[in-house]
Amino acid sequence: MLVSRAAKVKSNSSVRRSKVSIPSVRQVKQRRMSHTRSTVPYPPNEPILEYRKGSPERVAVEKEIAHLRSTKLDIPIIIGGKEIRTSNPTGVAVIPHQHAHVLATVHQATADHVKQAIEESLRARAEWAAMPFDHRVAVFMKAADLLAGPWRAKVMAATMLGQSKNLFQAEIDCSCELIDFWRFNARMRRIFMNPSPTRPRAPGIASPTALWKALSTPLLRSTLQQLVETCQRRQPLWVTP
């Protein structure tokens, strides 16, 4: 008798539950993002690390430099987040102060690849434009946090080897400058939500796509920076010269 009651209760509860429409996590997030307008705090400038001998940040960069020196990378064309490799890659990325050392082979884009990139940008336009503003801002803020944290040493090493920069130059060029660019433009776009012709626009956040035209020397660094953005589900277009 107890078993039948338990079964009956279980059956009734399942029926009651089936009548309740429970939104998915994605639906809840979309509703929240469409009805909320977060504030973007005024960001401080990214601190410039000193990279003193034996410091954790210097040890991390030296480790990444050793890794890049011992590894020959294969850099594909990336269009819309998809990697494209040609049968005969002709480009190479070398160390400017040591031309004999090849850091990576590079797959060169053709006219057809450029056409694909244009078509992909048109497709991505509607998707990015439909994305709630707070979601766009979150993408850039998270990318800045990644570059300031776990990706910093990787991009630093790529800049130093690929562009012959010292620690101080690379820290300013590839780390602090881009981190500030992402954070401050998120802040600016929040302020200028209703821009007039006389007000500046924050590039990237307002625009649906980004076109990366990498030169041969900063190619390795640009590849890693593109990966940082891709990690946040933003798919910038990539076309090698």
VENMO-V527198 format. One record per residue. N is the residue number from 1. SS is DSSP state (a for helix, b for strand, c for the rest). OMEGA is omega in whole degrees, -180 to 180 (NA if undefined). D_LAST is the distance of its C-alpha to the last C-alpha in Angstrom with 2 decimals. Layout:
<<N;SS;OMEGA;D_LAST> <N;SS;OMEGA;D_LAST>>
This chain:
<<1;c;179;78.39> <2;a;-179;75.95> <3;a;-179;73.34> <4;a;177;73.65> <5;a;-180;73.42> <6;a;179;70.28> <7;a;-180;68.77> <8;a;178;69.85> <9;a;179;68.36> <10;a;179;65.09> <11;a;-180;65.08> <12;a;-179;65.87> <13;a;179;63.23> <14;a;178;60.54> <15;a;180;61.66> <16;a;-179;61.50> <17;a;-178;58.03> <18;a;-179;56.80> <19;c;-178;57.80> <20;c;178;55.59> <21;c;-178;52.00> <22;c;-180;49.96> <23;c;177;46.42> <24;c;179;43.60> <25;a;-180;41.81> <26;a;179;38.73> <27;a;179;41.00> <28;a;-180;42.67> <29;a;-180;39.43> <30;a;179;38.26> <31;a;-179;41.66> <32;a;-178;41.61> <33;a;-178;38.13> <34;a;-177;39.09> <35;a;-179;42.34> <36;c;177;41.49> <37;c;-177;39.70> <38;c;176;39.09> <39;c;178;38.99> <40;c;-177;36.16> <41;c;179;37.84> <42;c;-175;36.85> <43;c;172;34.57> <44;c;176;35.34> <45;c;179;32.68> <46;c;-180;31.33> <47;c;178;33.52> <48;c;180;32.03> <49;c;-175;33.09> <50;c;180;34.73> <51;c;176;33.83> <52;c;-178;37.17> <53;c;180;37.93> <54;c;179;39.10> <55;c;-179;37.97> <56;a;-179;36.55> <57;a;179;33.16> <58;a;178;32.86> <59;a;-180;34.02> <60;a;180;31.45> <61;a;178;28.53> <62;a;177;30.00> <63;a;-180;30.24> <64;a;178;26.58> <65;a;179;25.59> <66;a;180;27.85> <67;a;-180;26.38> <68;a;179;22.73> <69;a;-177;24.02> <70;c;-177;25.90> <71;c;174;23.25> <72;c;-175;20.22> <73;b;176;17.93> <74;b;-175;15.92> <75;b;-180;12.86> <76;c;167;12.28> <77;b;179;10.16> <78;b;179;12.48> <79;b;180;13.51> <80;c;179;16.88> <81;c;-179;17.82> <82;b;180;17.56> <83;b;179;15.90> <84;b;180;14.44> <85;c;178;14.50> <86;c;-176;14.03> <87;c;-179;16.96> <88;c;178;15.42> <89;c;-175;12.60> <90;c;-178;11.56> <91;b;176;9.58> <92;b;173;11.95> <93;b;-177;12.62> <94;b;173;15.76> <95;b;-176;18.40> <96;c;-180;18.17> <97;c;178;21.96> <98;b;-170;22.30> <99;b;-178;19.72> <100;b;-179;21.68> <101;b;180;21.12> <102;b;180;18.15> <103;b;-176;17.60> <104;b;169;15.30> <105;b;-172;13.65> <106;b;177;10.20> <107;c;-175;9.80> <108;c;178;6.84> <109;c;176;6.69> <110;c;178;8.87> <111;a;178;10.51> <112;a;178;13.02> <113;a;178;10.94> <114;a;178;9.90> <115;a;177;13.65> <116;a;-179;14.66> <117;a;178;12.92> <118;a;179;14.84> <119;a;180;17.95> <120;a;179;17.76> <121;a;178;17.55> <122;a;178;20.64> <123;a;-177;22.41> <124;a;-177;21.78> <125;a;-179;23.06> <126;a;-179;26.62> <127;a;-179;26.65> <128;a;-180;25.52> <129;a;-179;27.79> <130;a;-179;30.71> <131;c;178;30.36> <132;c;-176;33.15> <133;a;-178;32.23> <134;a;177;33.76> <135;a;178;31.58> <136;a;-180;28.40> <137;a;-179;29.79> <138;a;179;30.74> <139;a;-177;27.18> <140;a;179;25.96> <141;a;178;29.15> <142;a;177;28.94> <143;a;178;25.33> <144;a;179;26.59> <145;a;179;29.50> <146;a;-180;27.38> <147;a;178;25.24> <148;a;-176;28.51> <149;c;-170;30.12> <150;c;-178;29.04> <151;c;-173;25.29> <152;a;-177;25.85> <153;a;180;26.43> <154;a;-179;23.46> <155;a;176;20.94> <156;a;-179;22.98> <157;a;179;22.83> <158;a;179;19.05> <159;a;-178;18.82> <160;a;-179;21.52> <161;a;-175;20.16> <162;a;-176;16.43> <163;a;177;17.14> <164;c;178;20.70> <165;c;176;22.46> <166;c;-176;26.09> <167;a;-177;27.64> <168;a;180;28.51> <169;a;-179;25.17> <170;a;180;23.31> <171;a;180;26.01> <172;a;-172;25.53> <173;a;-170;21.75> <174;a;-177;20.68> <175;a;-172;24.02> <176;a;-176;26.40> <177;a;-178;24.07> <178;a;177;22.18> <179;a;178;25.51> <180;a;179;27.16> <181;a;-179;24.42> <182;a;-175;24.95> <183;a;-177;28.72> <184;a;178;29.44> <185;a;173;27.41> <186;a;178;29.36> <187;a;-179;32.48> <188;a;-178;31.58> <189;a;176;30.85> <190;a;-180;34.21> <191;a;-176;35.94> <192;c;179;34.38> <193;c;177;34.89> <194;c;-173;36.24> <195;c;173;33.99> <196;c;180;35.24> <197;c;-178;33.32> <198;c;-179;34.29> <199;c;180;33.10> <200;c;176;29.64> <201;c;179;27.59> <202;c;-178;25.99> <203;c;178;22.26> <204;c;-179;21.24> <205;c;179;24.89> <206;c;-179;25.69> <207;c;-176;22.42> <208;c;-175;21.98> <209;c;175;18.28> <210;c;180;15.48> <211;b;179;11.80> <212;b;175;9.80> <213;b;-172;6.52> <214;b;171;6.64> <215;c;-174;6.81> <216;c;-176;8.18> <217;c;180;11.70> <218;c;-173;12.22> <219;a;-178;10.26> <220;a;179;13.71> <221;a;-178;15.38> <222;a;178;13.04> <223;a;-180;13.54> <224;a;178;17.25> <225;a;177;17.37> <226;a;178;15.88> <227;a;177;18.60> <228;a;180;21.18> <229;a;-180;20.60> <230;a;178;20.51> <231;c;-180;23.83> <232;c;176;25.30> <233;c;171;24.50> <234;c;-174;21.88> <235;c;177;18.81> <236;c;180;15.80> <237;b;-177;12.89> <238;b;177;9.84> <239;b;177;6.48> <240;b;-176;3.81> <241;c;NA;0.00>>
